Amino acid sequence: MFADEASIAGYAKDFVYQLNAGGILGGVGNDLFDPSGVTTRAAAAKVLSILLNY
């Protein structure tokens, strides 16, 4: 699903794919998830907003 899925830790892959399927996590663009990247405030706020309104 993500071009860099080999970089996603094994224990987290199922959760990443479930959250992606639910529209909560979408990656950073260009089919990348960037698991070692830095989360922006905007991305964190989006996730919190979705979860609080779930």
SULKAGI-V904562 format. One record per pair of residues at least 24 apart in sequence whose C-alpha atoms are under 7 Angstrom apart, sorted by the first residue. I is the first residue (numbers start at 0). J is the second residue. If there is no record, write none. Layout:
# SULKAGI-V904562
i->I j->J
i->I j->J
This chain:
# SULKAGI-V904562
i->1 j->30
i->1 j->31
i->1 j->32
i->2 j->30
i->2 j->31
i->3 j->31
i->3 j->32
i->3 j->33
i->6 j->34
i->7 j->34
i->23 j->49
